[in-house]
Amino acid sequence: MEYEGRADVVRAKAYILEHWREKFDMEAVTAAAGRVNERQLRRMFQEVTGLTPFGYYQKVKIEKIQERLMDSSLEIGEAFAACGVDSHGTYYRLFKEKTGMTPTEYRKGKQ
């Protein structure tokens, strides 16, 4: 198992991967993890993965946007919309911060 002895973190990660298109819900992530409270889960999750549950959710979201940007039949706004976010909001800035490129630069650099 990826995080031996940390089944709660594995379950939390699995929940996030399954529900990445939805708005982040820490209560639901905690419930999916099992017998821990939010504070414990945040601490364990960060200890094991290096990210908070929300940070992991954002990482997954950015990776999914990157995947959609590789589909040249989609406009940039459509690639973001396919991931449940607006291309002119927080995730545009976050995308640039995390990748070091705008979505257009990323798309051009990967083709």
Summary of the structure (lengths in Angstrom):
residues: 111
radius of gyration: 15.4
end to end distance: 35.4
largest distance: 45.6
contacts: 306
relative contact order: 0.12
helix: 66%
strand: 0%
